[in-house]
Amino acid sequence: MDSSVNSTVTSTATAAPGALARFFDGDVWHSFKRSPTAIGAAVVAALCVFVALFAPWVAPHDPFDLASIDLSDARLPPLWMEGGVSGHLLGTDDQGRDLLSAIMYGARISLFVGVASVLVSMVVGVGLGLLSGFAGGKVDALIMRICDVMLSFPSILVALLIDGVGRALFPKAPESLAFGVLIVAISLTGWVQYARTVRGSTLVERNREYVQAARVIGVAPMRIMFRHVLPNVLGPVLVLATIHVASAILTEATLSFLGVGVPPTSPSLGTLIRIGNDVLFSGEWWITIFPGVMLVLIALSVNLLGDWLRDALNPRLR
Amino acid sequence: MLAFILRRLAQAFLVMLSVAFIAFMLFQYVGDPVASMLGQDATAQQREALRKDLGLDKPFVVQFAHFAGNALQGDFGSSLRQGRKVSTLIAERLPATLELSIVAAVIALLVGIPLGVYAALARGSFGSQLAMTGSLLGVSLPTFLIGILLILIFSVTLKWLPSFGRGDTVSFGGWSTGVLTVDGWKHLILPAVTLAIFQLALILRLVRAEMLEVLRTDYIKFARARGLPDRSVYFGHALKNTLVPVITITGLQLGALIAFAIITETVFQWPGMGLLFIQAVQFADVPVMAAYLCLVALIFVVVNLVVDLLYFAVDPRLRIEKAAGGH
């Protein structure tokens, strides 16, 4: 998965400068309006984000409110099946929590971890990529070797390892720290692609006239890097970040499913699927399937949006 | 060619060294080896003796060399959780994971390549579009969800196949195999398919794209102009060149297969290394984590090396370029 994403993204790394500036000037908007796939994906993604963001107000129940949970309501089937109870549209899970509400709250946690991980990897990756491309020499060689080593291992393995080390270092960590370790674990596997993409673009931008001009009039290197080069290499980063949100959410779900992700008291979509998997054999498929559908909807719509954005930002395809 | 191989070997050595270093750091700073070997109620004197015995009073570099030496002999100490030697634990679990991964790789190749060729040759047809849509779903669905869906369909609803464990195994020396019994195969099908689906979709898409690319080239047009039958053009000429990138990706994905086996093994409670590793992560069992890491890194490095060499064997153009360029 990583390698295919990587190859397609690096091809956009050579996109003309100013891709970000063009983003809002109508071209991209125009191509958006003409792509039914993009519109459909955007609608689905927006719905998911809306439901996740406003879960406390949209959800019919509060799955964390112990007072309203009744264990005798556990494992109720969806409304349209025999034994369904009104008020629980998608049924309940093994502790009597309303599944629809749990999914909304779960999506909230999944999205939070996913977006936070992407932001962290973006900052680290873009920073190191700029440094690598701008400084060159030994710094560049060192950073790129680290990238090579990171890329030779599947991200899920690296994330698992970092998570395991985090657990070993802080055995009695509070829950907020568990989130931190999880986000760090996912981010540390994701920054490499940003670094490589940004380095590639920086190498091109570095020799352009405006950079030379800035250098000649004595602008400090740091300022050139962040004020002049950075805005011009952000286009591909935007595409990468979009697709990365989907893969980060899937990685989080996988880790949570494996039981090493978010703490059990704040279940994400992956945790819900894990809970459902334990009771799969007693025929209660809905506890697994509905969170799974939500997960796939988010991942697929974000991926499709990313694909569209990549084509829209690539001038050669227009 | 020789220079290329040497450079690759050096690179592989560097990767292994850095992985060994990470594993060593795990031991140094995450767990206390003395405490873990002696248990909680050892005297200070015993600790000191063992500390000297293990060479923990020596300089950092010497300790690292010692660790690397032990690791080379497969000695990673004992599991903190189970108290047994890590090498024994891994040796017990290795056959299960290797069988699962290899069968999955074979499924992915045997189904993925023909479907990819078909999707390229019959472009635009209904079957081809079906294959492409299916493959898109295959790369979008997370592995664990695929596994759960398969269990739901084939184990829970249809009750055709078992959903956990390896079933009956036959043991040869230290190697226990499930591929010699009917029961073993029944247990193997669902996990292997789960593991294969992502790779299958990837290979299908890759073969299709490469095939379309190759079919546009001049030598294919020339082969057609010579009046060669379609079959020989497609399979004798086009497919051969298509397979070069496929080999690279497949090789790289073999490593991914072993990593994704962690997930598949958890879903199907398959008693392989992945399950061992997950339990080690959950309980912060450093020796097992370190050993698994080193072993997987070794497999990765070896596979990558073999792929690089295969590349040379398959593509004569590379040999000429490298020889002329002295790269």
Chai-1 contact restraints between the chains, C-beta under 6 A:
chainA,res_idxA,chainB,res_idxB,connection_type,confidence,min_distance_angstrom,max_distance_angstrom,comment,restraint_id
A,V149,B,V15,contact,1.0,0.0,6.0,A-B,restraint_1
A,V149,B,S18,contact,1.0,0.0,6.0,A-B,restraint_2
A,S152,B,F300,contact,1.0,0.0,6.0,A-B,restraint_3
A,P154,B,A256,contact,1.0,0.0,6.0,A-B,restraint_4
A,P154,B,A259,contact,1.0,0.0,6.0,A-B,restraint_5
A,I156,B,A259,contact,1.0,0.0,6.0,A-B,restraint_6
A,L157,B,A259,contact,1.0,0.0,6.0,A-B,restraint_7
A,L160,B,V281,contact,1.0,0.0,6.0,A-B,restraint_8
A,G164,B,V281,contact,1.0,0.0,6.0,A-B,restraint_9
A,G164,B,M289,contact,1.0,0.0,6.0,A-B,restraint_10
A,R167,B,A284,contact,1.0,0.0,6.0,A-B,restraint_11
A,A168,B,V30,contact,1.0,0.0,6.0,A-B,restraint_12
A,A168,B,A284,contact,1.0,0.0,6.0,A-B,restraint_13
A,L250,B,P142,contact,1.0,0.0,6.0,A-B,restraint_14
A,T254,B,P142,contact,1.0,0.0,6.0,A-B,restraint_15
A,F257,B,F144,contact,1.0,0.0,6.0,A-B,restraint_16
A,L258,B,T266,contact,1.0,0.0,6.0,A-B,restraint_17
A,L258,B,I278,contact,1.0,0.0,6.0,A-B,restraint_18
A,V260,B,V281,contact,1.0,0.0,6.0,A-B,restraint_19
A,V260,B,Q282,contact,1.0,0.0,6.0,A-B,restraint_20
A,N277,B,I148,contact,1.0,0.0,6.0,A-B,restraint_21
A,W285,B,L152,contact,1.0,0.0,6.0,A-B,restraint_22
A,T288,B,I148,contact,1.0,0.0,6.0,A-B,restraint_23
A,G292,B,L145,contact,1.0,0.0,6.0,A-B,restraint_24
A,A299,B,S140,contact,1.0,0.0,6.0,A-B,restraint_25
A,L300,B,S140,contact,1.0,0.0,6.0,A-B,restraint_26
